[in-house]
Amino acid sequence: MTTLQIALIGFGCISLYLAMAWLDSKKQWKLIDWFNGETSNPFISDKVAQAQATISDKDAEIAELKERIQILEKIVTEPAYELNKKINSL
């Protein structure tokens, strides 16, 4: 193989990869995942997985907010907090 052929093959591989990356970003075809063996069909958008991810994100956020509310309730119901509030109001 000549140097020109090796350079053309390398340029072709890079061009193919960039084209797949562009199609992935514009059309959500998942071609790169398909070539890596991470998905079964590159032309089906995985809306179910996206919905599950958003649901799990929301569940995590709700749990985090519940923890914050519990901490705030503990702070507000402490007798020291009420005493500080009365002192500050004077």
OpenMM code with the backbone's topology and positions (N, CA, C; nanometers):
from openmm import Vec3, app, unit

residues = "MET THR THR LEU GLN ILE ALA LEU ILE GLY PHE GLY CYS ILE SER LEU TYR LEU ALA MET ALA TRP LEU ASP SER LYS LYS GLN TRP LYS LEU ILE ASP TRP PHE ASN GLY GLU THR SER ASN PRO PHE ILE SER ASP LYS VAL ALA GLN ALA GLN ALA THR ILE SER ASP LYS ASP ALA GLU ILE ALA GLU LEU LYS GLU ARG ILE GLN ILE LEU GLU LYS ILE VAL THR GLU PRO ALA TYR GLU LEU ASN LYS LYS ILE ASN SER LEU".split()
positions = [
    Vec3(0.0834, -0.1180, 0.0000),
    Vec3(0.0000, 0.0000, 0.0000),
    Vec3(0.0875, 0.1239, 0.0000),
    Vec3(0.0458, 0.2179, -0.0765),
    Vec3(0.1225, 0.3413, -0.0815),
    Vec3(0.0764, 0.4347, 0.0297),
    Vec3(0.1543, 0.5384, 0.0488),
    Vec3(0.1218, 0.6366, 0.1520),
    Vec3(-0.0083, 0.7080, 0.1195),
    Vec3(-0.0319, 0.7320, -0.0085),
    Vec3(-0.1553, 0.7990, -0.0508),
    Vec3(-0.2775, 0.7140, -0.0186),
    Vec3(-0.2700, 0.5842, -0.0436),
    Vec3(-0.3825, 0.4962, -0.0134),
    Vec3(-0.4104, 0.4907, 0.1368),
    Vec3(-0.3077, 0.4839, 0.2185),
    Vec3(-0.3249, 0.4818, 0.3632),
    Vec3(-0.3878, 0.6125, 0.4103),
    Vec3(-0.3415, 0.7238, 0.3553),
    Vec3(-0.3970, 0.8541, 0.3929),
    Vec3(-0.5433, 0.8642, 0.3516),
    Vec3(-0.5783, 0.8148, 0.2322),
    Vec3(-0.7168, 0.8187, 0.1856),
    Vec3(-0.8073, 0.7299, 0.2711),
    Vec3(-0.7580, 0.6133, 0.3106),
    Vec3(-0.8370, 0.5253, 0.3973),
    Vec3(-0.8594, 0.5921, 0.5332),
    Vec3(-0.7548, 0.6509, 0.5880),
    Vec3(-0.7680, 0.7212, 0.7161),
    Vec3(-0.8650, 0.8382, 0.7060),
    Vec3(-0.8538, 0.9158, 0.5992),
    Vec3(-0.9447, 1.0290, 0.5779),
    Vec3(-1.0890, 0.9803, 0.5591),
    Vec3(-1.1064, 0.8703, 0.4887),
    Vec3(-1.2402, 0.8148, 0.4683),
    Vec3(-1.3022, 0.7676, 0.5991),
    Vec3(-1.2224, 0.7022, 0.6850),
    Vec3(-1.2737, 0.6557, 0.8149),
    Vec3(-1.3139, 0.7732, 0.9030),
    Vec3(-1.2307, 0.8760, 0.9049),
    Vec3(-1.2622, 0.9945, 0.9851),
    Vec3(-1.3874, 1.0629, 0.9311),
    Vec3(-1.3979, 1.0730, 0.7988),
    Vec3(-1.5158, 1.1355, 0.7383),
    Vec3(-1.6424, 1.0563, 0.7695),
    Vec3(-1.6332, 0.9239, 0.7636),
    Vec3(-1.7478, 0.8382, 0.7944),
    Vec3(-1.7904, 0.8556, 0.9399),
    Vec3(-1.6934, 0.8605, 1.0310),
    Vec3(-1.7245, 0.8794, 1.1719),
    Vec3(-1.7906, 1.0154, 1.1957),
    Vec3(-1.7387, 1.1195, 1.1346),
    Vec3(-1.7979, 1.2531, 1.1516),
    Vec3(-1.9387, 1.2591, 1.0937),
    Vec3(-1.9612, 1.1913, 0.9805),
    Vec3(-2.0956, 1.1880, 0.9219),
    Vec3(-2.1926, 1.1154, 1.0147),
    Vec3(-2.1476, 1.0054, 1.0758),
    Vec3(-2.2332, 0.9329, 1.1693),
    Vec3(-2.2623, 1.0174, 1.2934),
    Vec3(-2.1629, 1.0891, 1.3419),
    Vec3(-2.1835, 1.1742, 1.4590),
    Vec3(-2.2828, 1.2858, 1.4273),
    Vec3(-2.2738, 1.3412, 1.3062),
    Vec3(-2.3675, 1.4472, 1.2660),
    Vec3(-2.5098, 1.3916, 1.2573),
    Vec3(-2.5257, 1.2724, 1.1969),
    Vec3(-2.6578, 1.2109, 1.1876),
    Vec3(-2.7125, 1.1752, 1.3256),
    Vec3(-2.6241, 1.1329, 1.4150),
    Vec3(-2.6677, 1.1037, 1.5517),
    Vec3(-2.7229, 1.2285, 1.6191),
    Vec3(-2.6558, 1.3408, 1.5996),
    Vec3(-2.7005, 1.4630, 1.6668),
    Vec3(-2.8247, 1.5224, 1.6014),
    Vec3(-2.8373, 1.5107, 1.4731),
    Vec3(-2.9521, 1.5720, 1.4038),
    Vec3(-3.0748, 1.4818, 1.3997),
    Vec3(-3.0562, 1.3538, 1.3768),
    Vec3(-3.1688, 1.2619, 1.3552),
    Vec3(-3.1896, 1.1618, 1.4682),
    Vec3(-3.0988, 1.1587, 1.5675),
    Vec3(-3.1036, 1.0617, 1.6774),
    Vec3(-3.1095, 0.9181, 1.6250),
    Vec3(-3.0255, 0.8874, 1.5280),
    Vec3(-3.0243, 0.7548, 1.4679),
    Vec3(-2.9401, 0.6549, 1.5458),
    Vec3(-2.8533, 0.6986, 1.6331),
    Vec3(-2.7681, 0.6135, 1.7159),
    Vec3(-2.6784, 0.5218, 1.6338),
    Vec3(-2.6207, 0.5749, 1.5280),
    Vec3(-2.5336, 0.4945, 1.4428),
    Vec3(-2.4048, 0.4553, 1.5138),
    Vec3(-2.3469, 0.5470, 1.5897),
    Vec3(-2.2222, 0.5164, 1.6593),
    Vec3(-2.2474, 0.4094, 1.7653),
    Vec3(-2.3593, 0.4199, 1.8371),
    Vec3(-2.3940, 0.3162, 1.9353),
    Vec3(-2.4140, 0.1822, 1.8654),
    Vec3(-2.4744, 0.1844, 1.7476),
    Vec3(-2.4992, 0.0620, 1.6729),
    Vec3(-2.3680, -0.0042, 1.6317),
    Vec3(-2.2719, 0.0765, 1.5855),
    Vec3(-2.1424, 0.0214, 1.5474),
    Vec3(-2.0647, -0.0298, 1.6684),
    Vec3(-2.0888, 0.0271, 1.7856),
    Vec3(-2.0221, -0.0194, 1.9074),
    Vec3(-2.0962, -0.1358, 1.9723),
    Vec3(-2.2105, -0.1747, 1.9181),
    Vec3(-2.2856, -0.2874, 1.9705),
    Vec3(-2.3688, -0.2538, 2.0927),
    Vec3(-2.4004, -0.1276, 2.1136),
    Vec3(-2.4756, -0.0865, 2.2315),
    Vec3(-2.6256, -0.0768, 2.2083),
    Vec3(-2.6710, -0.0846, 2.0861),
    Vec3(-2.8142, -0.0780, 2.0567),
    Vec3(-2.8457, -0.1742, 1.9429),
    Vec3(-2.9703, -0.2158, 1.9333),
    Vec3(-3.0047, -0.3147, 1.8320),
    Vec3(-3.0481, -0.2511, 1.7003),
    Vec3(-3.1147, -0.1370, 1.7040),
    Vec3(-3.1609, -0.0728, 1.5815),
    Vec3(-3.1286, 0.0761, 1.5887),
    Vec3(-3.0436, 0.1260, 1.5010),
    Vec3(-3.0026, 0.2658, 1.5103),
    Vec3(-3.1087, 0.3643, 1.4634),
    Vec3(-3.2149, 0.3186, 1.3993),
    Vec3(-3.3124, 0.4109, 1.3424),
    Vec3(-3.4366, 0.4281, 1.4301),
    Vec3(-3.4393, 0.3643, 1.5455),
    Vec3(-3.5515, 0.3793, 1.6382),
    Vec3(-3.5040, 0.4633, 1.7556),
    Vec3(-3.5694, 0.5760, 1.7764),
    Vec3(-3.5314, 0.6578, 1.8916),
    Vec3(-3.5834, 0.5918, 2.0182),
    Vec3(-3.5065, 0.5974, 2.1204),
    Vec3(-3.5377, 0.5262, 2.2437),
    Vec3(-3.6184, 0.6163, 2.3368),
    Vec3(-3.7454, 0.6427, 2.2994),
    Vec3(-3.8300, 0.7325, 2.3768),
    Vec3(-3.8678, 0.6728, 2.5109),
    Vec3(-3.8806, 0.5417, 2.5164),
    Vec3(-3.9173, 0.4768, 2.6424),
    Vec3(-3.8049, 0.4934, 2.7438),
    Vec3(-3.6823, 0.4757, 2.6999),
    Vec3(-3.5685, 0.4912, 2.7910),
    Vec3(-3.5559, 0.6364, 2.8364),
    Vec3(-3.5838, 0.7294, 2.7456),
    Vec3(-3.5785, 0.8708, 2.7834),
    Vec3(-3.6864, 0.9021, 2.8858),
    Vec3(-3.8051, 0.8466, 2.8676),
    Vec3(-3.9134, 0.8699, 2.9626),
    Vec3(-3.8786, 0.8106, 3.0986),
    Vec3(-3.8202, 0.6902, 3.0993),
    Vec3(-3.7804, 0.6277, 3.2253),
    Vec3(-3.6722, 0.7103, 3.2948),
    Vec3(-3.5804, 0.7661, 3.2160),
    Vec3(-3.4737, 0.8474, 3.2745),
    Vec3(-3.5308, 0.9737, 3.3382),
    Vec3(-3.6268, 1.0374, 3.2714),
    Vec3(-3.6857, 1.1579, 3.3292),
    Vec3(-3.7669, 1.1244, 3.4535),
    Vec3(-3.8343, 1.0095, 3.4529),
    Vec3(-3.9114, 0.9687, 3.5708),
    Vec3(-3.8176, 0.9416, 3.6879),
    Vec3(-3.7083, 0.8728, 3.6620),
    Vec3(-3.6147, 0.8435, 3.7712),
    Vec3(-3.5480, 0.9717, 3.8210),
    Vec3(-3.5208, 1.0665, 3.7308),
    Vec3(-3.4652, 1.1955, 3.7733),
    Vec3(-3.5640, 1.2702, 3.8618),
    Vec3(-3.6910, 1.2679, 3.8230),
    Vec3(-3.7933, 1.3354, 3.9029),
    Vec3(-3.8109, 1.2678, 4.0378),
    Vec3(-3.8067, 1.1348, 4.0400),
    Vec3(-3.8180, 1.0624, 4.1668),
    Vec3(-3.7024, 1.0971, 4.2603),
    Vec3(-3.5824, 1.1053, 4.2037),
    Vec3(-3.4654, 1.1409, 4.2853),
    Vec3(-3.4789, 1.2831, 4.3389),
    Vec3(-3.5274, 1.3737, 4.2566),
    Vec3(-3.5450, 1.5126, 4.3007),
    Vec3(-3.6520, 1.5222, 4.4092),
    Vec3(-3.7600, 1.4466, 4.3956),
    Vec3(-3.8662, 1.4467, 4.4964),
    Vec3(-3.8127, 1.3925, 4.6295),
    Vec3(-3.7345, 1.2852, 4.6241),
    Vec3(-3.6772, 1.2296, 4.7470),
    Vec3(-3.5835, 1.3303, 4.8128),
    Vec3(-3.5053, 1.3992, 4.7317),
    Vec3(-3.4140, 1.5010, 4.7842),
    Vec3(-3.4912, 1.6152, 4.8497),
    Vec3(-3.5988, 1.6580, 4.7872),
    Vec3(-3.6803, 1.7660, 4.8431),
    Vec3(-3.7491, 1.7225, 4.9724),
    Vec3(-3.7929, 1.5973, 4.9789),
    Vec3(-3.8538, 1.5469, 5.1018),
    Vec3(-3.7539, 1.5487, 5.2174),
    Vec3(-3.6287, 1.5115, 5.1884),
    Vec3(-3.5254, 1.5163, 5.2910),
    Vec3(-3.5039, 1.6593, 5.3402),
    Vec3(-3.5014, 1.7539, 5.2473),
    Vec3(-3.4838, 1.8945, 5.2858),
    Vec3(-3.5992, 1.9425, 5.3723),
    Vec3(-3.7199, 1.9033, 5.3366),
    Vec3(-3.8371, 1.9446, 5.4153),
    Vec3(-3.8291, 1.8875, 5.5562),
    Vec3(-3.7864, 1.7623, 5.5682),
    Vec3(-3.7742, 1.7012, 5.7009),
    Vec3(-3.6710, 1.7750, 5.7857),
    Vec3(-3.5603, 1.8134, 5.7250),
    Vec3(-3.4572, 1.8872, 5.7981),
    Vec3(-3.5105, 2.0231, 5.8420),
    Vec3(-3.5805, 2.0915, 5.7527),
    Vec3(-3.6372, 2.2222, 5.7888),
    Vec3(-3.7414, 2.2091, 5.8985),
    Vec3(-3.8221, 2.1046, 5.8943),
    Vec3(-3.9211, 2.0828, 6.0002),
    Vec3(-3.8529, 2.0591, 6.1343),
    Vec3(-3.7421, 1.9845, 6.1339),
    Vec3(-3.6686, 1.9623, 6.2585),
    Vec3(-3.6138, 2.0936, 6.3130),
    Vec3(-3.5607, 2.1771, 6.2247),
    Vec3(-3.5042, 2.3049, 6.2679),
    Vec3(-3.6130, 2.3949, 6.3253),
    Vec3(-3.7250, 2.4035, 6.2580),
    Vec3(-3.8315, 2.4945, 6.2994),
    Vec3(-3.8985, 2.4470, 6.4281),
    Vec3(-3.9087, 2.3181, 6.4506),
    Vec3(-3.9780, 2.2678, 6.5700),
    Vec3(-3.8868, 2.2606, 6.6919),
    Vec3(-3.7587, 2.2906, 6.6769),
    Vec3(-3.6688, 2.2905, 6.7921),
    Vec3(-3.7018, 2.4071, 6.8845),
    Vec3(-3.6936, 2.3857, 7.0138),
    Vec3(-3.7200, 2.4951, 7.1085),
    Vec3(-3.6176, 2.6081, 7.0965),
    Vec3(-3.4937, 2.5759, 7.0617),
    Vec3(-3.3909, 2.6798, 7.0492),
    Vec3(-3.4253, 2.7759, 6.9365),
    Vec3(-3.4857, 2.7248, 6.8299),
    Vec3(-3.5249, 2.8117, 6.7187),
    Vec3(-3.6315, 2.9107, 6.7629),
    Vec3(-3.7290, 2.8645, 6.8396),
    Vec3(-3.8344, 2.9538, 6.8877),
    Vec3(-3.7776, 3.0589, 6.9813),
    Vec3(-3.6824, 3.0194, 7.0656),
    Vec3(-3.6192, 3.1136, 7.1573),
    Vec3(-3.5430, 3.2198, 7.0804),
    Vec3(-3.4681, 3.1794, 6.9793),
    Vec3(-3.3950, 3.2766, 6.8962),
    Vec3(-3.4905, 3.3700, 6.8253),
    Vec3(-3.6016, 3.3183, 6.7813),
    Vec3(-3.7019, 3.4022, 6.7132),
    Vec3(-3.7597, 3.5065, 6.8082),
    Vec3(-3.7871, 3.4639, 6.9314),
    Vec3(-3.8406, 3.5594, 7.0303),
    Vec3(-3.7370, 3.6641, 7.0661),
    Vec3(-3.6116, 3.6226, 7.0807),
    Vec3(-3.5055, 3.7193, 7.1135),
    Vec3(-3.4880, 3.8188, 6.9992),
    Vec3(-3.4894, 3.7722, 6.8768),
    Vec3(-3.4735, 3.8611, 6.7606),
    Vec3(-3.5899, 3.9571, 6.7463),
    Vec3(-3.7083, 3.9163, 6.7879),
    Vec3(-3.8240, 4.0042, 6.7750),
    Vec3(-3.8205, 4.1179, 6.8785),
    Vec3(-3.7468, 4.0986, 6.9864),
    Vec3(-3.7331, 4.2035, 7.0868),
    Vec3(-3.6390, 4.3054, 7.0355),
] * unit.nanometer
topology = app.Topology()
chain = topology.addChain("A")
for resn in residues:
    res = topology.addResidue(resn, chain)
    for name in ("N", "CA", "C"):
        topology.addAtom(name, app.Element.getBySymbol(name[0]), res)
